[in-house]
Amino acid sequence: MIEEEIVHWWKDEKGENHRNALRIESEEPQLINGFPRDGLITIRIMNSSSAQAIKLSPDEALKVSTQLLTVAKELLNHKRDLWKRFEE
């Protein structure tokens, strides 16, 4: 199931449009031979000419999401500090 897709359009030096997309997909947990198995999270990166994907366990996905959250917060805080200096 597609959970989210972030699309980014950009132009190259020639003015031609290109599309990049980051897609998050999920697969439900299931019973296999009577044993519960984790679901999977697939991170798919697509551009005008190719696509790559990585499948993560829920634990791996949580680790990646925690790191992304930490880095994003740090970058936003740094930007706020720059704005404060700019406004002084």
Order of alpha helices (4+ residues) and beta strands (2+ residues): beta-beta-beta-beta-beta-beta-alpha
